[in-house]
Amino acid sequence: MSTSLHHRAIENLGTRIITGDLPTGHVMLAEHLEEELRVSRSVVREAVRVLQSLGLVETIKRVGIRVLPPSRWNPFDPQVIRWRLSS
């Protein structure tokens, strides 16, 4: 079940970032994501780690998780391509 929650969190956040629902510079707190997505902290951490590897977000200590501009996204990653095509 954890794997599906992890996948759901990545899909939800990735899609919202690519479509602009979460705009560049938007800062999110892990605690708020836990409540919003109804998942555990470990699921949020893993989803953020994946999104960081794609260049979509960065974590800033004592600030939160910040959405990065499209110029920082990995344009060759299949997930990013799929999200961009479906948006």
PDB file of N, CA, C and O in Angstrom:
ATOM      1  N   MET A   1       0.825  -1.200   0.000  1.00  0.00           N
ATOM      2  CA  MET A   1       0.000   0.000   0.000  1.00  0.00           C
ATOM      3  C   MET A   1       0.864   1.257   0.000  1.00  0.00           C
ATOM      4  O   MET A   1       0.503   2.253  -0.627  1.00  0.00           O
ATOM      5  N   SER A   2       1.997   1.224   0.694  1.00  0.00           N
ATOM      6  CA  SER A   2       2.897   2.365   0.760  1.00  0.00           C
ATOM      7  C   SER A   2       3.387   2.770  -0.627  1.00  0.00           C
ATOM      8  O   SER A   2       3.516   3.959  -0.916  1.00  0.00           O
ATOM      9  N   THR A   3       3.660   1.787  -1.487  1.00  0.00           N
ATOM     10  CA  THR A   3       4.122   2.086  -2.832  1.00  0.00           C
ATOM     11  C   THR A   3       3.060   2.852  -3.605  1.00  0.00           C
ATOM     12  O   THR A   3       3.389   3.805  -4.312  1.00  0.00           O
ATOM     13  N   SER A   4       1.814   2.466  -3.490  1.00  0.00           N
ATOM     14  CA  SER A   4       0.764   3.175  -4.213  1.00  0.00           C
ATOM     15  C   SER A   4       0.567   4.586  -3.652  1.00  0.00           C
ATOM     16  O   SER A   4       0.284   5.514  -4.410  1.00  0.00           O
ATOM     17  N   LEU A   5       0.711   4.756  -2.350  1.00  0.00           N
ATOM     18  CA  LEU A   5       0.621   6.095  -1.761  1.00  0.00           C
ATOM     19  C   LEU A   5       1.770   6.964  -2.252  1.00  0.00           C
ATOM     20  O   LEU A   5       1.588   8.139  -2.570  1.00  0.00           O
ATOM     21  N   HIS A   6       2.941   6.372  -2.306  1.00  0.00           N
ATOM     22  CA  HIS A   6       4.125   7.072  -2.788  1.00  0.00           C
ATOM     23  C   HIS A   6       3.913   7.509  -4.238  1.00  0.00           C
ATOM     24  O   HIS A   6       4.180   8.659  -4.589  1.00  0.00           O
ATOM     25  N   HIS A   7       3.439   6.603  -5.064  1.00  0.00           N
ATOM     26  CA  HIS A   7       3.182   6.907  -6.474  1.00  0.00           C
ATOM     27  C   HIS A   7       2.110   7.988  -6.611  1.00  0.00           C
ATOM     28  O   HIS A   7       2.243   8.903  -7.424  1.00  0.00           O
ATOM     29  N   ARG A   8       1.055   7.879  -5.816  1.00  0.00           N
ATOM     30  CA  ARG A   8      -0.037   8.860  -5.864  1.00  0.00           C
ATOM     31  C   ARG A   8       0.459  10.253  -5.484  1.00  0.00           C
ATOM     32  O   ARG A   8       0.072  11.242  -6.107  1.00  0.00           O
ATOM     33  N   ALA A   9       1.312  10.335  -4.466  1.00  0.00           N
ATOM     34  CA  ALA A   9       1.848  11.628  -4.028  1.00  0.00           C
ATOM     35  C   ALA A   9       2.723  12.247  -5.116  1.00  0.00           C
ATOM     36  O   ALA A   9       2.635  13.446  -5.377  1.00  0.00           O
ATOM     37  N   ILE A  10       3.563  11.435  -5.747  1.00  0.00           N
ATOM     38  CA  ILE A  10       4.424  11.937  -6.829  1.00  0.00           C
ATOM     39  C   ILE A  10       3.574  12.423  -7.992  1.00  0.00           C
ATOM     40  O   ILE A  10       3.806  13.513  -8.517  1.00  0.00           O
ATOM     41  N   GLU A  11       2.604  11.635  -8.394  1.00  0.00           N
ATOM     42  CA  GLU A  11       1.736  12.009  -9.517  1.00  0.00           C
ATOM     43  C   GLU A  11       0.967  13.294  -9.219  1.00  0.00           C
ATOM     44  O   GLU A  11       0.880  14.182 -10.067  1.00  0.00           O
ATOM     45  N   ASN A  12       0.413  13.389  -8.021  1.00  0.00           N
ATOM     46  CA  ASN A  12      -0.368  14.561  -7.629  1.00  0.00           C
ATOM     47  C   ASN A  12       0.496  15.819  -7.678  1.00  0.00           C
ATOM     48  O   ASN A  12       0.140  16.796  -8.337  1.00  0.00           O
ATOM     49  N   LEU A  13       1.613  15.792  -6.991  1.00  0.00           N
ATOM     50  CA  LEU A  13       2.467  16.980  -6.916  1.00  0.00           C
ATOM     51  C   LEU A  13       3.115  17.295  -8.260  1.00  0.00           C
ATOM     52  O   LEU A  13       3.165  18.455  -8.668  1.00  0.00           O
ATOM     53  N   GLY A  14       3.611  16.270  -8.949  1.00  0.00           N
ATOM     54  CA  GLY A  14       4.249  16.496 -10.247  1.00  0.00           C
ATOM     55  C   GLY A  14       3.301  17.126 -11.249  1.00  0.00           C
ATOM     56  O   GLY A  14       3.667  18.071 -11.947  1.00  0.00           O
ATOM     57  N   THR A  15       2.097  16.612 -11.323  1.00  0.00           N
ATOM     58  CA  THR A  15       1.094  17.160 -12.238  1.00  0.00           C
ATOM     59  C   THR A  15       0.757  18.600 -11.879  1.00  0.00           C
ATOM     60  O   THR A  15       0.659  19.453 -12.761  1.00  0.00           O
ATOM     61  N   ARG A  16       0.582  18.873 -10.603  1.00  0.00           N
ATOM     62  CA  ARG A  16       0.231  20.233 -10.173  1.00  0.00           C
ATOM     63  C   ARG A  16       1.358  21.221 -10.436  1.00  0.00           C
ATOM     64  O   ARG A  16       1.098  22.388 -10.728  1.00  0.00           O
ATOM     65  N   ILE A  17       2.592  20.777 -10.337  1.00  0.00           N
ATOM     66  CA  ILE A  17       3.731  21.659 -10.628  1.00  0.00           C
ATOM     67  C   ILE A  17       3.802  21.933 -12.124  1.00  0.00           C
ATOM     68  O   ILE A  17       3.927  23.086 -12.537  1.00  0.00           O
ATOM     69  N   ILE A  18       3.725  20.895 -12.931  1.00  0.00           N
ATOM     70  CA  ILE A  18       3.835  21.040 -14.390  1.00  0.00           C
ATOM     71  C   ILE A  18       2.710  21.909 -14.949  1.00  0.00           C
ATOM     72  O   ILE A  18       2.943  22.713 -15.852  1.00  0.00           O
ATOM     73  N   THR A  19       1.493  21.755 -14.424  1.00  0.00           N
ATOM     74  CA  THR A  19       0.361  22.531 -14.945  1.00  0.00           C
ATOM     75  C   THR A  19       0.338  23.967 -14.424  1.00  0.00           C
ATOM     76  O   THR A  19      -0.431  24.794 -14.917  1.00  0.00           O
ATOM     77  N   GLY A  20       1.175  24.266 -13.432  1.00  0.00           N
ATOM     78  CA  GLY A  20       1.208  25.615 -12.882  1.00  0.00           C
ATOM     79  C   GLY A  20       0.272  25.818 -11.714  1.00  0.00           C
ATOM     80  O   GLY A  20       0.183  26.922 -11.176  1.00  0.00           O
ATOM     81  N   ASP A  21      -0.429  24.772 -11.311  1.00  0.00           N
ATOM     82  CA  ASP A  21      -1.290  24.855 -10.132  1.00  0.00           C
ATOM     83  C   ASP A  21      -0.449  25.188  -8.896  1.00  0.00           C
ATOM     84  O   ASP A  21      -0.904  25.895  -7.996  1.00  0.00           O
ATOM     85  N   LEU A  22       0.774  24.673  -8.866  1.00  0.00           N
ATOM     86  CA  LEU A  22       1.767  25.058  -7.858  1.00  0.00           C
ATOM     87  C   LEU A  22       2.836  25.829  -8.623  1.00  0.00           C
ATOM     88  O   LEU A  22       3.720  25.216  -9.222  1.00  0.00           O
ATOM     89  N   PRO A  23       2.775  27.161  -8.615  1.00  0.00           N
ATOM     90  CA  PRO A  23       3.651  27.966  -9.464  1.00  0.00           C
ATOM     91  C   PRO A  23       5.103  28.007  -8.981  1.00  0.00           C
ATOM     92  O   PRO A  23       5.407  27.670  -7.837  1.00  0.00           O
ATOM     93  N   THR A  24       5.977  28.423  -9.874  1.00  0.00           N
ATOM     94  CA  THR A  24       7.388  28.603  -9.549  1.00  0.00           C
ATOM     95  C   THR A  24       7.522  29.498  -8.325  1.00  0.00           C
ATOM     96  O   THR A  24       6.880  30.544  -8.229  1.00  0.00           O
ATOM     97  N   GLY A  25       8.361  29.072  -7.398  1.00  0.00           N
ATOM     98  CA  GLY A  25       8.592  29.843  -6.183  1.00  0.00           C
ATOM     99  C   GLY A  25       7.655  29.513  -5.042  1.00  0.00           C
ATOM    100  O   GLY A  25       7.901  29.913  -3.904  1.00  0.00           O
ATOM    101  N   HIS A  26       6.582  28.788  -5.327  1.00  0.00           N
ATOM    102  CA  HIS A  26       5.628  28.414  -4.278  1.00  0.00           C
ATOM    103  C   HIS A  26       6.332  27.544  -3.242  1.00  0.00           C
ATOM    104  O   HIS A  26       7.056  26.614  -3.597  1.00  0.00           O
ATOM    105  N   VAL A  27       6.121  27.846  -1.969  1.00  0.00           N
ATOM    106  CA  VAL A  27       6.745  27.085  -0.888  1.00  0.00           C
ATOM    107  C   VAL A  27       5.685  26.257  -0.175  1.00  0.00           C
ATOM    108  O   VAL A  27       4.629  26.761   0.207  1.00  0.00           O
ATOM    109  N   MET A  28       5.990  24.976  -0.004  1.00  0.00           N
ATOM    110  CA  MET A  28       5.082  24.050   0.672  1.00  0.00           C
ATOM    111  C   MET A  28       5.769  23.524   1.922  1.00  0.00           C
ATOM    112  O   MET A  28       6.992  23.391   1.961  1.00  0.00           O
ATOM    113  N   LEU A  29       4.988  23.231   2.926  1.00  0.00           N
ATOM    114  CA  LEU A  29       5.511  22.605   4.135  1.00  0.00           C
ATOM    115  C   LEU A  29       5.151  21.128   4.114  1.00  0.00           C
ATOM    116  O   LEU A  29       4.054  20.754   3.698  1.00  0.00           O
ATOM    117  N   ALA A  30       6.074  20.294   4.562  1.00  0.00           N
ATOM    118  CA  ALA A  30       5.832  18.850   4.582  1.00  0.00           C
ATOM    119  C   ALA A  30       4.586  18.517   5.392  1.00  0.00           C
ATOM    120  O   ALA A  30       3.816  17.631   5.021  1.00  0.00           O
ATOM    121  N   GLU A  31       4.391  19.226   6.498  1.00  0.00           N
ATOM    122  CA  GLU A  31       3.230  18.961   7.354  1.00  0.00           C
ATOM    123  C   GLU A  31       1.922  19.204   6.608  1.00  0.00           C
ATOM    124  O   GLU A  31       0.967  18.441   6.750  1.00  0.00           O
ATOM    125  N   HIS A  32       1.886  20.270   5.813  1.00  0.00           N
ATOM    126  CA  HIS A  32       0.675  20.570   5.046  1.00  0.00           C
ATOM    127  C   HIS A  32       0.439  19.523   3.958  1.00  0.00           C
ATOM    128  O   HIS A  32      -0.700  19.142   3.686  1.00  0.00           O
ATOM    129  N   LEU A  33       1.531  19.062   3.338  1.00  0.00           N
ATOM    130  CA  LEU A  33       1.388  18.027   2.313  1.00  0.00           C
ATOM    131  C   LEU A  33       0.877  16.726   2.915  1.00  0.00           C
ATOM    132  O   LEU A  33       0.077  16.022   2.300  1.00  0.00           O
ATOM    133  N   GLU A  34       1.341  16.411   4.118  1.00  0.00           N
ATOM    134  CA  GLU A  34       0.856  15.208   4.806  1.00  0.00           C
ATOM    135  C   GLU A  34      -0.658  15.270   4.973  1.00  0.00           C
ATOM    136  O   GLU A  34      -1.364  14.304   4.686  1.00  0.00           O
ATOM    137  N   GLU A  35      -1.148  16.415   5.438  1.00  0.00           N
ATOM    138  CA  GLU A  35      -2.589  16.580   5.654  1.00  0.00           C
ATOM    139  C   GLU A  35      -3.356  16.592   4.334  1.00  0.00           C
ATOM    140  O   GLU A  35      -4.387  15.933   4.196  1.00  0.00           O
ATOM    141  N   GLU A  36      -2.843  17.346   3.373  1.00  0.00           N
ATOM    142  CA  GLU A  36      -3.529  17.499   2.095  1.00  0.00           C
ATOM    143  C   GLU A  36      -3.619  16.177   1.331  1.00  0.00           C
ATOM    144  O   GLU A  36      -4.667  15.844   0.778  1.00  0.00           O
ATOM    145  N   LEU A  37      -2.521  15.431   1.304  1.00  0.00           N
ATOM    146  CA  LEU A  37      -2.477  14.176   0.558  1.00  0.00           C
ATOM    147  C   LEU A  37      -2.908  12.974   1.395  1.00  0.00           C
ATOM    148  O   LEU A  37      -3.094  11.872   0.880  1.00  0.00           O
ATOM    149  N   ARG A  38      -3.064  13.214   2.709  1.00  0.00           N
ATOM    150  CA  ARG A  38      -3.450  12.155   3.655  1.00  0.00           C
ATOM    151  C   ARG A  38      -2.480  10.974   3.609  1.00  0.00           C
ATOM    152  O   ARG A  38      -2.868   9.815   3.459  1.00  0.00           O
ATOM    153  N   VAL A  39      -1.200  11.326   3.746  1.00  0.00           N
ATOM    154  CA  VAL A  39      -0.139  10.320   3.752  1.00  0.00           C
ATOM    155  C   VAL A  39       0.804  10.597   4.916  1.00  0.00           C
ATOM    156  O   VAL A  39       0.719  11.641   5.562  1.00  0.00           O
ATOM    157  N   SER A  40       1.694   9.662   5.174  1.00  0.00           N
ATOM    158  CA  SER A  40       2.648   9.811   6.271  1.00  0.00           C
ATOM    159  C   SER A  40       3.826  10.695   5.860  1.00  0.00           C
ATOM    160  O   SER A  40       4.018  10.996   4.682  1.00  0.00           O
ATOM    161  N   ARG A  41       4.593  11.093   6.840  1.00  0.00           N
ATOM    162  CA  ARG A  41       5.772  11.917   6.593  1.00  0.00           C
ATOM    163  C   ARG A  41       6.779  11.189   5.700  1.00  0.00           C
ATOM    164  O   ARG A  41       7.400  11.811   4.838  1.00  0.00           O
ATOM    165  N   SER A  42       6.945   9.886   5.897  1.00  0.00           N
ATOM    166  CA  SER A  42       7.909   9.140   5.076  1.00  0.00           C
ATOM    167  C   SER A  42       7.485   9.114   3.604  1.00  0.00           C
ATOM    168  O   SER A  42       8.338   9.157   2.717  1.00  0.00           O
ATOM    169  N   VAL A  43       6.190   9.045   3.338  1.00  0.00           N
ATOM    170  CA  VAL A  43       5.700   9.082   1.956  1.00  0.00           C
ATOM    171  C   VAL A  43       5.982  10.450   1.344  1.00  0.00           C
ATOM    172  O   VAL A  43       6.415  10.533   0.195  1.00  0.00           O
ATOM    173  N   VAL A  44       5.743  11.518   2.093  1.00  0.00           N
ATOM    174  CA  VAL A  44       6.027  12.872   1.601  1.00  0.00           C
ATOM    175  C   VAL A  44       7.518  13.025   1.332  1.00  0.00           C
ATOM    176  O   VAL A  44       7.905  13.564   0.296  1.00  0.00           O
ATOM    177  N   ARG A  45       8.348  12.563   2.240  1.00  0.00           N
ATOM    178  CA  ARG A  45       9.808  12.675   2.057  1.00  0.00           C
ATOM    179  C   ARG A  45      10.267  11.960   0.795  1.00  0.00           C
ATOM    180  O   ARG A  45      11.067  12.497   0.030  1.00  0.00           O
ATOM    181  N   GLU A  46       9.766  10.760   0.580  1.00  0.00           N
ATOM    182  CA  GLU A  46      10.157   9.994  -0.604  1.00  0.00           C
ATOM    183  C   GLU A  46       9.658  10.672  -1.880  1.00  0.00           C
ATOM    184  O   GLU A  46      10.387  10.728  -2.871  1.00  0.00           O
ATOM    185  N   ALA A  47       8.442  11.179  -1.870  1.00  0.00           N
ATOM    186  CA  ALA A  47       7.908  11.882  -3.040  1.00  0.00           C
ATOM    187  C   ALA A  47       8.736  13.131  -3.337  1.00  0.00           C
ATOM    188  O   ALA A  47       9.044  13.411  -4.496  1.00  0.00           O
ATOM    189  N   VAL A  48       9.093  13.870  -2.308  1.00  0.00           N
ATOM    190  CA  VAL A  48       9.910  15.078  -2.489  1.00  0.00           C
ATOM    191  C   VAL A  48      11.283  14.704  -3.033  1.00  0.00           C
ATOM    192  O   VAL A  48      11.823  15.406  -3.889  1.00  0.00           O
ATOM    193  N   ARG A  49      11.850  13.608  -2.547  1.00  0.00           N
ATOM    194  CA  ARG A  49      13.154  13.160  -3.040  1.00  0.00           C
ATOM    195  C   ARG A  49      13.094  12.878  -4.544  1.00  0.00           C
ATOM    196  O   ARG A  49      14.000  13.258  -5.286  1.00  0.00           O
ATOM    197  N   VAL A  50      12.032  12.214  -4.988  1.00  0.00           N
ATOM    198  CA  VAL A  50      11.871  11.921  -6.415  1.00  0.00           C
ATOM    199  C   VAL A  50      11.688  13.216  -7.204  1.00  0.00           C
ATOM    200  O   VAL A  50      12.305  13.390  -8.255  1.00  0.00           O
ATOM    201  N   LEU A  51      10.855  14.118  -6.710  1.00  0.00           N
ATOM    202  CA  LEU A  51      10.625  15.390  -7.408  1.00  0.00           C
ATOM    203  C   LEU A  51      11.896  16.233  -7.453  1.00  0.00           C
ATOM    204  O   LEU A  51      12.119  16.960  -8.421  1.00  0.00           O
ATOM    205  N   GLN A  52      12.728  16.143  -6.420  1.00  0.00           N
ATOM    206  CA  GLN A  52      14.023  16.833  -6.436  1.00  0.00           C
ATOM    207  C   GLN A  52      14.906  16.265  -7.540  1.00  0.00           C
ATOM    208  O   GLN A  52      15.568  17.017  -8.255  1.00  0.00           O
ATOM    209  N   SER A  53      14.921  14.953  -7.680  1.00  0.00           N
ATOM    210  CA  SER A  53      15.761  14.327  -8.705  1.00  0.00           C
ATOM    211  C   SER A  53      15.314  14.716 -10.114  1.00  0.00           C
ATOM    212  O   SER A  53      16.107  14.677 -11.055  1.00  0.00           O
ATOM    213  N   LEU A  54      14.045  15.092 -10.256  1.00  0.00           N
ATOM    214  CA  LEU A  54      13.517  15.541 -11.547  1.00  0.00           C
ATOM    215  C   LEU A  54      13.723  17.037 -11.758  1.00  0.00           C
ATOM    216  O   LEU A  54      13.447  17.557 -12.839  1.00  0.00           O
ATOM    217  N   GLY A  55      14.208  17.731 -10.726  1.00  0.00           N
ATOM    218  CA  GLY A  55      14.443  19.166 -10.823  1.00  0.00           C
ATOM    219  C   GLY A  55      13.204  20.014 -10.624  1.00  0.00           C
ATOM    220  O   GLY A  55      13.222  21.204 -10.938  1.00  0.00           O
ATOM    221  N   LEU A  56      12.129  19.436 -10.109  1.00  0.00           N
ATOM    222  CA  LEU A  56      10.884  20.182  -9.935  1.00  0.00           C
ATOM    223  C   LEU A  56      10.837  20.979  -8.640  1.00  0.00           C
ATOM    224  O   LEU A  56      10.204  22.033  -8.583  1.00  0.00           O
ATOM    225  N   VAL A  57      11.503  20.485  -7.601  1.00  0.00           N
ATOM    226  CA  VAL A  57      11.487  21.165  -6.303  1.00  0.00           C
ATOM    227  C   VAL A  57      12.870  21.125  -5.665  1.00  0.00           C
ATOM    228  O   VAL A  57      13.745  20.358  -6.066  1.00  0.00           O
ATOM    229  N   GLU A  58      13.034  21.972  -4.666  1.00  0.00           N
ATOM    230  CA  GLU A  58      14.217  21.919  -3.814  1.00  0.00           C
ATOM    231  C   GLU A  58      13.762  22.111  -2.381  1.00  0.00           C
ATOM    232  O   GLU A  58      12.753  22.767  -2.123  1.00  0.00           O
ATOM    233  N   THR A  59      14.503  21.542  -1.461  1.00  0.00           N
ATOM    234  CA  THR A  59      14.170  21.732  -0.053  1.00  0.00           C
ATOM    235  C   THR A  59      15.119  22.763   0.526  1.00  0.00           C
ATOM    236  O   THR A  59      16.317  22.766   0.242  1.00  0.00           O
ATOM    237  N   ILE A  60      14.555  23.634   1.344  1.00  0.00           N
ATOM    238  CA  ILE A  60      15.333  24.676   2.004  1.00  0.00           C
ATOM    239  C   ILE A  60      15.086  24.532   3.494  1.00  0.00           C
ATOM    240  O   ILE A  60      13.950  24.610   3.960  1.00  0.00           O
ATOM    241  N   LYS A  61      16.171  24.320   4.241  1.00  0.00           N
ATOM    242  CA  LYS A  61      16.030  24.142   5.686  1.00  0.00           C
ATOM    243  C   LYS A  61      15.324  25.329   6.308  1.00  0.00           C
ATOM    244  O   LYS A  61      15.606  26.483   5.984  1.00  0.00           O
ATOM    245  N   ARG A  62      14.408  25.029   7.201  1.00  0.00           N
ATOM    246  CA  ARG A  62      13.617  25.997   7.956  1.00  0.00           C
ATOM    247  C   ARG A  62      12.707  26.868   7.095  1.00  0.00           C
ATOM    248  O   ARG A  62      12.121  27.833   7.587  1.00  0.00           O
ATOM    249  N   VAL A  63      12.590  26.533   5.821  1.00  0.00           N
ATOM    250  CA  VAL A  63      11.684  27.270   4.939  1.00  0.00           C
ATOM    251  C   VAL A  63      10.615  26.326   4.405  1.00  0.00           C
ATOM    252  O   VAL A  63       9.425  26.540   4.632  1.00  0.00           O
ATOM    253  N   GLY A  64      11.039  25.283   3.697  1.00  0.00           N
ATOM    254  CA  GLY A  64      10.093  24.320   3.150  1.00  0.00           C
ATOM    255  C   GLY A  64      10.544  23.762   1.822  1.00  0.00           C
ATOM    256  O   GLY A  64      11.737  23.709   1.525  1.00  0.00           O
ATOM    257  N   ILE A  65       9.594  23.353   1.038  1.00  0.00           N
ATOM    258  CA  ILE A  65       9.827  22.737  -0.263  1.00  0.00           C
ATOM    259  C   ILE A  65       9.409  23.763  -1.309  1.00  0.00           C
ATOM    260  O   ILE A  65       8.240  24.143  -1.384  1.00  0.00           O
ATOM    261  N   ARG A  66      10.374  24.211  -2.120  1.00  0.00           N
ATOM    262  CA  ARG A  66      10.102  25.280  -3.077  1.00  0.00           C
ATOM    263  C   ARG A  66      10.041  24.722  -4.489  1.00  0.00           C
ATOM    264  O   ARG A  66      10.878  23.916  -4.892  1.00  0.00           O
ATOM    265  N   VAL A  67       9.026  25.170  -5.238  1.00  0.00           N
ATOM    266  CA  VAL A  67       8.855  24.766  -6.635  1.00  0.00           C
ATOM    267  C   VAL A  67       9.868  25.530  -7.486  1.00  0.00           C
ATOM    268  O   VAL A  67       9.994  26.750  -7.380  1.00  0.00           O
ATOM    269  N   LEU A  68      10.585  24.792  -8.332  1.00  0.00           N
ATOM    270  CA  LEU A  68      11.605  25.384  -9.192  1.00  0.00           C
ATOM    271  C   LEU A  68      11.036  25.743 -10.566  1.00  0.00           C
ATOM    272  O   LEU A  68      10.018  25.190 -10.984  1.00  0.00           O
ATOM    273  N   PRO A  69      11.697  26.670 -11.268  1.00  0.00           N
ATOM    274  CA  PRO A  69      11.216  27.067 -12.600  1.00  0.00           C
ATOM    275  C   PRO A  69      11.431  25.953 -13.630  1.00  0.00           C
ATOM    276  O   PRO A  69      12.272  25.077 -13.430  1.00  0.00           O
ATOM    277  N   PRO A  70      10.677  25.983 -14.723  1.00  0.00           N
ATOM    278  CA  PRO A  70      10.808  24.956 -15.767  1.00  0.00           C
ATOM    279  C   PRO A  70      12.231  24.803 -16.308  1.00  0.00           C
ATOM    280  O   PRO A  70      12.600  23.720 -16.762  1.00  0.00           O
ATOM    281  N   SER A  71      13.013  25.842 -16.268  1.00  0.00           N
ATOM    282  CA  SER A  71      14.393  25.753 -16.761  1.00  0.00           C
ATOM    283  C   SER A  71      15.235  24.773 -15.948  1.00  0.00           C
ATOM    284  O   SER A  71      16.274  24.313 -16.421  1.00  0.00           O
ATOM    285  N   ARG A  72      14.803  24.450 -14.739  1.00  0.00           N
ATOM    286  CA  ARG A  72      15.533  23.517 -13.868  1.00  0.00           C
ATOM    287  C   ARG A  72      15.020  22.081 -13.982  1.00  0.00           C
ATOM    288  O   ARG A  72      15.662  21.151 -13.493  1.00  0.00           O
ATOM    289  N   TRP A  73      13.857  21.897 -14.628  1.00  0.00           N
ATOM    290  CA  TRP A  73      13.278  20.564 -14.756  1.00  0.00           C
ATOM    291  C   TRP A  73      14.133  19.706 -15.679  1.00  0.00           C
ATOM    292  O   TRP A  73      14.807  20.231 -16.566  1.00  0.00           O
ATOM    293  N   ASN A  74      14.111  18.402 -15.479  1.00  0.00           N
ATOM    294  CA  ASN A  74      14.806  17.469 -16.358  1.00  0.00           C
ATOM    295  C   ASN A  74      13.898  17.197 -17.562  1.00  0.00           C
ATOM    296  O   ASN A  74      12.957  16.409 -17.458  1.00  0.00           O
ATOM    297  N   PRO A  75      14.170  17.843 -18.706  1.00  0.00           N
ATOM    298  CA  PRO A  75      13.258  17.731 -19.848  1.00  0.00           C
ATOM    299  C   PRO A  75      13.270  16.362 -20.519  1.00  0.00           C
ATOM    300  O   PRO A  75      12.401  16.071 -21.341  1.00  0.00           O
ATOM    301  N   PHE A  76      14.244  15.518 -20.179  1.00  0.00           N
ATOM    302  CA  PHE A  76      14.357  14.214 -20.821  1.00  0.00           C
ATOM    303  C   PHE A  76      13.799  13.076 -19.981  1.00  0.00           C
ATOM    304  O   PHE A  76      13.802  11.925 -20.418  1.00  0.00           O
ATOM    305  N   ASP A  77      13.324  13.381 -18.791  1.00  0.00           N
ATOM    306  CA  ASP A  77      12.769  12.337 -17.938  1.00  0.00           C
ATOM    307  C   ASP A  77      11.379  11.950 -18.442  1.00  0.00           C
ATOM    308  O   ASP A  77      10.564  12.827 -18.727  1.00  0.00           O
ATOM    309  N   PRO A  78      11.100  10.655 -18.556  1.00  0.00           N
ATOM    310  CA  PRO A  78       9.792  10.212 -19.069  1.00  0.00           C
ATOM    311  C   PRO A  78       8.600  10.733 -18.267  1.00  0.00           C
ATOM    312  O   PRO A  78       7.559  11.041 -18.847  1.00  0.00           O
ATOM    313  N   GLN A  79       8.735  10.837 -16.944  1.00  0.00           N
ATOM    314  CA  GLN A  79       7.618  11.352 -16.134  1.00  0.00           C
ATOM    315  C   GLN A  79       7.346  12.816 -16.461  1.00  0.00           C
ATOM    316  O   GLN A  79       6.191  13.214 -16.615  1.00  0.00           O
ATOM    317  N   VAL A  80       8.397  13.614 -16.566  1.00  0.00           N
ATOM    318  CA  VAL A  80       8.230  15.038 -16.879  1.00  0.00           C
ATOM    319  C   VAL A  80       7.605  15.187 -18.263  1.00  0.00           C
ATOM    320  O   VAL A  80       6.701  16.000 -18.456  1.00  0.00           O
ATOM    321  N   ILE A  81       8.083  14.411 -19.214  1.00  0.00           N
ATOM    322  CA  ILE A  81       7.521  14.459 -20.574  1.00  0.00           C
ATOM    323  C   ILE A  81       6.039  14.099 -20.544  1.00  0.00           C
ATOM    324  O   ILE A  81       5.221  14.780 -21.162  1.00  0.00           O
ATOM    325  N   ARG A  82       5.689  13.030 -19.828  1.00  0.00           N
ATOM    326  CA  ARG A  82       4.283  12.599 -19.756  1.00  0.00           C
ATOM    327  C   ARG A  82       3.412  13.673 -19.117  1.00  0.00           C
ATOM    328  O   ARG A  82       2.324  13.968 -19.610  1.00  0.00           O
ATOM    329  N   TRP A  83       3.892  14.260 -18.016  1.00  0.00           N
ATOM    330  CA  TRP A  83       3.116  15.312 -17.350  1.00  0.00           C
ATOM    331  C   TRP A  83       2.942  16.522 -18.260  1.00  0.00           C
ATOM    332  O   TRP A  83       1.865  17.117 -18.302  1.00  0.00           O
ATOM    333  N   ARG A  84       3.990  16.885 -18.984  1.00  0.00           N
ATOM    334  CA  ARG A  84       3.897  18.052 -19.869  1.00  0.00           C
ATOM    335  C   ARG A  84       2.931  17.789 -21.021  1.00  0.00           C
ATOM    336  O   ARG A  84       2.167  18.674 -21.406  1.00  0.00           O
ATOM    337  N   LEU A  85       2.962  16.592 -21.566  1.00  0.00           N
ATOM    338  CA  LEU A  85       2.056  16.264 -22.671  1.00  0.00           C
ATOM    339  C   LEU A  85       0.600  16.198 -22.230  1.00  0.00           C
ATOM    340  O   LEU A  85      -0.302  16.522 -23.002  1.00  0.00           O
ATOM    341  N   SER A  86       0.373  15.784 -21.003  1.00  0.00           N
ATOM    342  CA  SER A  86      -1.009  15.655 -20.530  1.00  0.00           C
ATOM    343  C   SER A  86      -1.565  16.954 -19.955  1.00  0.00           C
ATOM    344  O   SER A  86      -2.751  17.030 -19.632  1.00  0.00           O
ATOM    345  N   SER A  87      -0.726  17.971 -19.827  1.00  0.00           N
ATOM    346  CA  SER A  87      -1.217  19.239 -19.248  1.00  0.00           C
ATOM    347  C   SER A  87      -1.787  20.167 -20.290  1.00  0.00           C
ATOM    348  O   SER A  87      -2.236  21.265 -19.960  1.00  0.00           O
TER     349      SER A  87
END
